[in-house]
Amino acid sequence: MLTKWGPAAVLTAAAVMFPAQPDFDIPPSGGPSVPDQPDITIPRPPNGVAGRVAESQPDGPTSDLELKVGRDGKLNVTDKVKIPGGKQLVRVIPLRVPATGDQDRVFSVPEIKAEGPATFSQDADKVTITYPAGESTVRYTVDGAVADLDGGQQLRWQLASGWSEPIARVTASVIAPVRELSLVNCFAGPIGSDQQCTLAEVDHTGIVRVEHDDLKQGDRVDLSVGLPAGSVPANARFEAISGAAGAFALTTAVGIGFGLLALLLLAGALLVWRLRKRDADALAGGSGPVDVLQRDGGHVTFVSPDGVLPGQVGTVVDETVDVVDISATVVDLAVRNYLWIAEVPSGSGTVDWQLSRRNPADENLHDFERAIFEALLPDGTDTVLLSEIRSRGSLDLRKVSDAMYTDVVRKGWFARRPDSGRGLLTWVGVGLFGAGLAATIALAFSIGHALLGVALAVAGIALVLGAGWLPSRTPRGRLLVSNVRGLLDYLHNVKVEDIPPADRELVFSRSLPFAVVLGDSERWLRTFASLDPSADGSAGLYWFGGLDQERDLRRFATHFPAFLTALDGLLAESGHLRSLQPAPA
């Protein structure tokens, strides 16, 4: 296949008489190089390949190049091109080729001339040559083709590139001022492909010979040849990529930055997962039995875990202020002698419910309790029917829910309000995002590496999102949630006979709001159905009127749920709270 290099017989004889010299390996590159060349070495073709290749004659356009490295380091190229009749081909030779993420390798062609019908044009980035039908010879000089590498030098040039139509055959020979040439790589095909050239070898005279058949439109033949160190002056030039492409190039610093970002994101994701799992385990596991009945001599009293109130329990458990939280608080205010609840028959045969002020809202009430108290009984109102509250319009409970969210933070059960994801980390993330945008703009118009600013902005976004996923409960809050399980065990397993008769009504009453908020009121009412409310010396429950003559709580157990249903309906009409009842525990 080695046409234009002498008769095939001579070459064959020479190949037999003078075995090819062994290749000289070039050490790995220590600097930038054109990245579209895979890092493998072309194997040496078997003896006789050149002769067999020369026997076939190409049918189509051909390009035969002679490359000579001058003692000044410049590459002199002679390209003899044959174009069959009726065709016109154009070749574009790139003079600026990407080398690294932030650098281009820059070539120049200071001298060029054409013989025959070929014409050319040139600018800073490319040389364009037009080949009409016939034979043309283009001679040009390339500056920038030789680069110093660790322990040697490298000649790099694209023998063919940017052809407007396929080329039947590309042949080339390379000579230099020294004979110790070694073939590094020769690849053909699209940029980045690892297709090897048809033939590439260093012959016995020290000349590199290359051939490739059937080069497709737009493909390249990319040759690298190794030279001993100091053979010629190195003239390879590398320039930073300018403009937006250069500013946002994937540089080593950017790679390190995004690598650190990936590690931080992974660590953050693991942290969020661990904290959420620990929070979920507190909800599911519990801390075991909780002693809520305290004995003092012969008396027994109910004491909630960590002093939590019924309305607070619901908010700490599900992080939301619900209708049932307000209803349980109303019952608790009655149990603590701030309200009186009474069943009032109406003239139409239905039942209404009356709320009356027993004691003023004092300093012992929490802000959310005071807000509920004032919403039901505004100043100047000592008693009211639920039907009257409904007739004057829906209640505005926004102040109630706001005070309750603030209260659970003040008690140390939450690090931030559970209705808001905007904690300290959120604002830190917002700051990082803003800093990242500013850094991106500043770097893009200064030293480059603008993707580092993008990485910082991404970190800010991730922190904002991660902060929203972080559980807001504190260790104290998780302990309280665990203790709620123990409170449920108490509600399920308490034995009435273990409580002195004189204390049963108070224990039953103080525990009832917690049973309401935890969805266990029906079980609690059944457990104490036989309780005689007059055992303490006064008729009926001390906080609930209308059933004063009853000797047990069986009637109360049927009427109290009706009161809760009416109260829940009234509160749900406000539209500010979830109206879902908790599932029975």
C-alpha positions in Angstrom: 0.0 0.0 0.0 3.0 2.4 0.1 2.4 4.2 -3.1 4.7 7.1 -4.1 7.4 5.7 -1.9 9.1 3.6 -4.7 8.5 0.3 -6.3 6.9 -2.3 -4.1 9.5 -4.9 -4.9 12.3 -2.6 -3.6 10.4 -2.0 -0.4 9.7 -5.6 0.1 13.4 -6.5 -0.3 14.4 -3.7 2.0 12.0 -4.9 4.6 13.5 -8.4 4.5 17.2 -7.3 4.4 16.9 -4.5 7.0 14.5 -5.4 9.7 12.7 -2.4 11.2 14.3 -0.8 14.2 12.4 -1.2 17.5 10.1 1.6 18.7 11.3 4.0 21.3 8.7 4.6 24.0 8.1 8.2 25.1 7.4 8.8 28.8 3.9 9.9 29.8 3.1 13.5 29.2 3.8 15.9 31.9 1.9 18.8 30.3 -1.2 19.6 28.2 -1.9 17.8 25.0 -4.7 17.4 22.5 -7.3 15.3 24.4 -8.9 13.4 21.4 -6.1 10.9 21.3 -6.6 7.7 23.4 -3.6 6.7 25.5 -2.6 3.4 23.8 0.3 2.5 21.5 -0.2 1.3 17.9 1.2 -2.3 17.5 3.8 -2.8 14.8 2.4 -4.2 11.6 3.6 -7.6 10.5 6.4 -7.9 7.8 5.1 -7.6 4.3 2.0 -5.5 5.2 3.5 -2.5 3.3 4.0 -4.5 0.2 0.4 -5.9 0.2 -1.1 -2.4 0.8 0.8 -0.9 -2.1 -0.7 -3.4 -4.5 -4.2 -1.9 -4.2 -4.9 1.4 -6.0 -7.4 3.8 -4.4 -10.5 4.8 -6.2 -11.3 8.3 -5.2 -9.6 11.4 -3.7 -6.1 10.9 -2.2 -3.8 12.9 0.0 -0.1 12.2 0.1 1.8 14.2 2.7 5.5 14.7 3.3 6.3 16.1 6.8 9.8 17.4 7.6 10.8 18.7 11.1 13.2 21.6 10.6 16.1 22.3 12.9 14.3 25.4 14.0 11.4 23.1 15.3 9.0 24.2 12.5 7.1 21.5 10.6 7.2 21.8 6.8 4.3 20.0 5.1 3.9 19.2 1.4 0.4 17.8 0.6 -0.2 16.4 -2.9 -3.9 15.9 -3.4 -5.6 14.2 -6.4 -9.3 14.9 -7.0 -11.2 12.9 -9.6 -13.0 14.8 -12.3 -16.3 16.4 -11.6 -15.6 16.9 -7.9 -14.5 19.8 -5.7 -13.4 19.2 -2.1 -12.7 21.5 0.8 -10.5 20.9 3.8 -10.5 22.9 7.0 -7.3 22.7 9.0 -8.0 23.8 12.7 -5.3 26.0 14.2 -6.8 26.1 17.7 -7.5 22.7 19.3 -8.7 22.0 22.9 -5.9 20.7 25.0 -7.2 20.8 28.6 -10.3 22.0 30.3 -9.1 25.6 30.4 -6.4 25.7 27.6 -6.3 25.5 23.8 -3.3 24.3 21.9 -2.6 26.9 19.3 -0.8 26.4 15.9 0.1 28.9 13.3 0.8 28.7 9.5 3.2 31.5 8.7 3.8 30.4 5.2 1.5 28.7 2.7 1.4 28.4 -1.1 -0.5 26.3 -3.6 0.4 24.8 -6.9 -2.2 23.7 -9.4 -5.9 24.6 -9.2 -6.1 24.7 -5.3 -6.9 27.9 -3.5 -6.7 28.8 0.2 -7.8 31.3 2.8 -6.6 31.7 6.3 -7.6 33.3 9.6 -6.4 33.0 13.2 -8.3 29.8 13.9 -8.2 27.9 10.7 -6.8 27.4 7.2 -9.4 26.6 4.5 -8.2 25.0 1.3 -10.4 24.3 -1.8 -9.4 21.6 -4.2 -11.0 21.5 -7.6 -10.7 18.4 -9.7 -7.1 17.5 -10.8 -3.8 17.4 -9.0 -2.8 20.1 -6.5 0.2 20.6 -4.2 -0.1 22.7 -1.1 3.1 23.6 0.8 2.9 25.2 4.3 4.9 25.6 7.4 3.4 24.8 10.9 4.6 26.6 14.0 3.6 25.0 17.3 3.8 21.3 16.5 6.6 20.2 18.8 6.2 20.1 22.6 8.6 19.1 25.4 7.4 16.1 27.4 8.9 14.4 30.4 12.1 12.9 29.1 11.5 13.7 25.4 9.7 15.7 22.8 6.5 15.1 20.9 5.5 16.1 17.3 1.8 16.4 17.0 -0.2 17.2 13.8 -3.5 16.2 12.2 -2.5 14.8 8.8 -6.1 15.0 7.7 -9.1 16.8 9.1 -12.2 18.6 8.1 -12.6 17.1 4.6 -15.9 17.9 3.0 -16.1 14.5 1.5 -14.6 11.0 2.1 -10.9 10.5 1.2 -10.0 7.2 -0.3 -6.5 7.1 1.0 -4.2 9.3 3.1 -0.4 8.5 3.1 2.3 10.3 4.9 6.0 10.2 5.7 7.8 12.0 8.5 11.5 12.9 8.8 13.4 14.8 11.4 16.9 16.0 12.1 17.5 12.9 14.2 16.9 9.3 13.2 15.8 8.1 16.7 12.1 8.6 16.0 9.5 6.5 17.8 5.9 6.1 16.8 3.7 7.2 19.7 0.1 7.1 18.3 -1.8 7.2 15.1 -5.6 7.3 15.2 -8.2 7.9 12.5 -11.9 8.5 12.7 -14.1 10.9 14.6 -12.5 13.0 17.3 -12.0 10.9 20.4 -12.2 7.6 18.6 -9.5 4.9 19.1 -9.6 3.5 15.6 -6.1 2.8 14.5 -4.6 3.9 11.2 -4.4 1.3 8.5 -0.6 1.4 8.7 1.9 3.2 11.0 5.5 2.3 11.5 9.1 3.6 11.7 11.1 2.0 8.9 14.8 1.0 8.9 15.9 4.4 7.8 14.2 6.2 10.7 11.3 7.5 8.6 7.8 7.3 10.0 5.3 6.1 7.4 1.6 6.2 7.8 -1.3 5.2 5.7 -5.1 5.1 6.2 -7.8 4.1 3.8 -11.4 5.2 3.5 -11.4 8.3 5.7 -15.0 9.4 6.2 -16.2 13.0 5.8 -15.1 15.2 8.7 -12.9 12.6 10.3 -9.3 13.1 11.2 -5.9 11.3 11.0 -4.1 12.3 14.2 -0.3 11.5 14.4 2.0 11.8 17.3 5.7 11.0 16.9 8.3 10.8 19.7 11.7 12.6 19.4 14.6 12.5 21.8 14.8 15.3 24.3 16.4 18.5 22.8 16.2 17.3 19.2 14.7 20.7 18.1 13.5 23.8 19.8 10.0 23.2 21.3 7.4 25.6 20.0 4.1 24.3 21.2 1.8 27.1 22.5 -1.1 26.9 24.9 -3.5 29.6 25.6 -6.2 30.0 28.2 -9.7 29.6 26.8 -11.2 33.1 26.6 -14.8 34.1 27.0 -17.6 32.2 28.7 -16.3 28.9 27.6 -13.0 29.5 29.2 -14.4 30.9 32.4 -16.7 27.9 32.8 -14.1 25.3 31.7 -13.7 22.1 33.8 -10.3 22.8 35.3 -8.4 20.9 37.9 -9.4 23.3 40.6 -13.0 23.0 39.5 -12.7 19.2 39.5 -11.4 19.3 43.1 -14.1 21.8 44.1 -16.9 19.6 42.7 -15.3 16.5 44.2 -15.4 18.1 47.7 -18.9 19.2 47.0 -19.9 15.6 46.2 -18.3 14.4 49.4 -20.1 17.1 51.4 -23.4 16.3 49.8 -23.0 12.6 50.5 -22.0 13.3 54.1 -25.0 15.7 54.5 -27.4 13.1 53.0 -26.1 10.5 55.5 -26.5 12.9 58.4 -30.0 13.8 57.4 -30.9 10.1 57.0 -29.4 9.3 60.4 -31.2 12.1 62.2 -34.5 11.4 60.6 -34.1 7.7 61.5 -33.3 8.6 65.1 -36.4 10.8 65.2 -38.6 8.1 63.7 -37.2 5.5 66.2 -38.2 7.8 69.0 -41.8 7.9 67.6 -42.0 4.2 67.1 -39.9 2.8 70.0 -40.8 4.6 73.1 -38.8 4.7 76.3 -40.7 2.1 78.3 -43.2 2.6 81.1 -43.6 6.1 82.4 -44.7 6.6 86.0 -47.3 9.4 85.8 -49.0 8.5 89.0 -47.2 10.0 91.9 -48.0 8.8 95.4 -47.8 11.1 98.4 -48.7 9.2 101.6 -52.1 7.8 100.9 -52.9 10.1 98.0 -52.3 9.6 94.2 -52.0 12.4 91.7 -51.4 12.5 87.9 -48.2 14.2 86.7 -47.5 14.4 82.9 -44.0 13.6 81.5 -41.8 16.8 81.4 -44.9 18.8 82.5 -46.3 18.6 79.0 -49.9 19.9 78.5 -52.4 18.0 76.3 -52.3 20.5 73.5 -48.5 20.4 73.5 -48.5 16.6 73.2 -50.2 16.6 69.8 -48.0 19.3 68.4 -44.8 17.7 69.6 -45.8 14.3 68.2 -47.0 15.3 64.8 -45.4 18.8 64.5 -48.8 20.3 63.6 -51.4 22.2 65.6 -54.7 20.2 64.9 -58.3 20.7 65.9 -57.9 17.9 68.5 -55.1 19.8 70.2 -57.4 22.7 70.8 -60.3 20.5 71.9 -58.1 18.7 74.4 -56.9 22.1 75.7 -60.5 23.2 76.2 -61.2 20.1 78.2 -58.0 20.6 80.2 -58.9 24.2 81.0 -62.2 22.8 82.4 -60.4 20.2 84.4 -58.1 22.9 85.9 -61.1 25.0 86.9 -60.8 27.8 84.3 -64.0 26.7 82.4 -67.2 25.0 83.2 -68.8 22.7 80.6 -72.5 21.9 80.8 -75.0 20.1 78.7 -78.0 22.3 78.0 -81.2 20.9 76.4 -82.7 23.1 73.7 -86.3 23.6 72.9 -86.1 21.7 69.7 -85.2 18.5 71.5 -81.5 18.8 70.6 -78.6 19.4 73.0 -76.4 22.5 73.1 -73.3 23.0 75.1 -72.4 25.8 77.5 -69.0 27.1 78.3 -68.7 29.3 81.4 -65.9 31.3 83.0 -65.0 29.9 86.4 -61.7 31.7 87.0 -60.0 34.5 85.1 -57.1 33.7 82.8 -54.1 34.2 85.1 -50.3 34.0 84.8 -50.4 30.2 85.1 -51.8 29.9 81.7 -49.5 29.6 78.7 -49.9 32.0 75.8 -51.7 29.5 73.6 -54.1 28.6 76.5 -54.9 32.2 77.1 -55.5 32.7 73.3 -58.0 29.8 73.3 -59.7 31.1 76.5 -60.1 34.6 75.0 -61.3 33.3 71.6 -64.1 31.4 73.3 -64.9 33.9 76.1 -63.9 37.4 75.1 -63.7 40.2 77.6 -67.2 40.9 79.0 -68.5 37.4 78.3 -68.8 35.0 81.2 -70.9 32.2 79.6 -71.7 31.3 76.0 -73.3 28.4 74.1 -71.5 26.7 71.2 -74.4 27.6 69.0 -73.9 31.3 69.8 -70.2 31.1 68.9 -71.1 29.5 65.6 -73.8 32.2 64.9 -71.3 35.1 65.3 -68.9 33.6 62.7 -66.0 31.3 62.6 -63.3 31.6 65.2 -59.9 33.1 64.2 -57.5 30.6 65.6 -54.4 31.9 63.9 -53.2 33.5 67.1 -53.7 30.2 68.9 -51.7 28.1 66.5 -48.9 30.7 66.3 -48.7 30.8 70.1 -48.6 27.0 70.3 -45.8 26.7 67.8 -43.8 29.4 69.6 -44.5 27.6 73.0 -43.0 24.2 72.0 -39.8 26.0 70.9 -39.7 28.0 74.1 -40.0 24.7 76.1 -37.0 23.3 74.3 -38.7 20.5 72.5 -38.0 22.0 69.0 -35.0 23.8 67.7 -37.2 25.9 65.4 -40.9 26.3 64.8 -42.1 23.0 63.3 -44.4 24.9 60.9 -41.4 26.7 59.4 -38.4 25.1 57.7 -36.4 28.4 58.0 -33.9 27.7 60.7 -30.3 28.9 61.0 -29.1 26.4 58.5 -31.7 27.6 56.0 -30.4 31.2 56.2 -26.8 29.9 56.0 -27.7 28.1 52.8 -29.3 31.2 51.4 -26.1 33.1 52.2 -24.0 30.4 50.5 -26.2 30.6 47.4 -25.9 34.3 47.2 -22.1 34.1 47.7 -21.9 31.4 45.0 -23.7 33.6 42.5 -21.4 36.6 43.4 -18.3 34.4 43.1 -19.4 33.0 39.8 -19.8 36.5 38.3 -16.5 37.7 39.8 -14.5 34.6 38.7 -16.0 34.7 35.2 -14.7 38.2 34.6 -11.4 37.8 36.4 -9.3 34.6 36.8 -11.8 32.0 35.5 -12.7 28.8 37.4 -16.3 30.3 37.5 -17.7 26.8 38.1 -16.3 27.0 41.6 -18.9 29.7 42.3 -21.5 27.4 40.8 -20.4 24.7 43.2 -20.8 27.1 46.1 -24.3 28.0 44.9 -25.2 24.3 44.6 -24.0 23.8 48.1 -26.2 26.6 49.3 -29.2 25.1 47.6 -28.5 21.7 49.0 -28.2 23.2 52.5 -31.5 24.9 52.2 -33.2 21.7 51.0 -31.4 19.6 53.7 -32.4 22.0 56.4 -36.0 21.5 55.5 -35.5 17.7 55.8 -33.7 17.9 59.1 -36.0 17.0 62.1 -36.6 20.0 64.2 -37.1 18.1 67.5 -34.4 18.5 70.0 -33.1 15.6 72.2 -35.5 16.8 74.8 -38.3 16.7 72.3 -37.4 13.2 71.2 -37.3 12.0 74.8 -40.8 13.5 75.3 -42.1 11.7 72.2 -40.6 8.5 73.6 -42.4 9.2 76.9 -45.7 9.6 75.1 -45.5 5.9 74.4 -45.2 5.3 78.1 -48.2 7.6 78.6 -50.2 5.5 76.2 -49.2 2.4 78.2 -50.5 4.0 81.3 -53.9 4.9 79.6 -54.2 1.3 78.4 -53.1 -0.6 81.5 -54.1 1.5 84.5 -56.2 -0.3 87.1 -58.8 1.7 88.8 -58.6 -0.3 92.0 -55.0 0.7 92.5 -56.1 4.3 92.9 -57.7 5.4 96.2 -61.4 6.1 95.8 -61.1 9.7 96.9 -58.5 10.4 94.2 -60.1 8.5 91.3 -62.2 11.4 90.0 -59.2 13.8 89.9 -56.9 11.2 88.3 -59.6 10.3 85.8 -60.2 14.0 85.0 -56.5 15.1 84.7 -55.8 12.1 82.4 -58.9 12.6 80.2 -57.5 15.5 78.0 -54.4 13.3 77.2 -56.6 10.5 76.2 -58.5 12.9 74.0 -55.4 14.2 72.2 -54.0 10.7 71.8 -57.3 9.3 70.4 -57.9 7.0 73.3 -60.8 8.7 75.1 -63.3 5.9 74.4 -61.1 3.3 76.1 -60.4 5.7 79.0 -64.2 6.3 79.5 -64.9 2.5 79.5 -62.1 2.0 82.1 -63.7 4.5 84.5 -67.3 3.9 83.6 -68.1 2.6 87.1 -66.4 5.5 88.8 -68.8 7.2 91.4 -68.1 10.9 91.0 -69.7 11.6 94.4 -67.1 9.6 96.2 -65.2 12.8 96.9 -68.1 14.2 98.7 -69.6 16.4 95.9 -72.2 15.3 93.4 -71.1 14.8 89.8 -67.9 15.7 88.0 -66.5 18.9 89.4 -66.0 20.4 85.9 -68.9 19.0 83.9 -72.6 19.9 84.6 -75.9 18.3 83.7 -75.2 14.9 85.1 -75.1 15.7 88.8 -77.4 12.9 90.0 -75.5 10.1 88.3 -73.8 7.5 90.5 -71.3 6.4 87.8 -69.9 7.7 84.5 -71.8 5.5 82.1 -74.1 8.4 80.9 -71.2 10.7 80.9 -69.3 8.2 78.6 -72.1 8.6 76.0 -72.6 12.4 76.3 -68.9 13.5 76.4 -68.1 12.3 72.9 -71.1 14.3 71.6 -69.6 17.4 73.2 -66.2 16.7 71.5 -67.9 16.3 68.2 -69.7 19.6 68.5 -66.6 21.4 69.7 -64.4 19.8 66.9 -67.0 20.9 64.3 -67.0 24.5 65.6 -63.2 24.7 65.6 -62.8 23.1 62.2 -65.0 25.8 60.7 -62.2 28.3 61.4 -60.3 26.8 58.4 -57.0 27.4 60.1 -56.4 23.9 61.5 -56.3 20.4 60.4 -59.6 18.7 61.4 -58.4 15.1 61.2 -58.9 13.2 64.4 -56.0 11.1 65.6 -56.2 7.3 65.0 -56.9 5.4 68.2 -53.6 4.5 69.9 
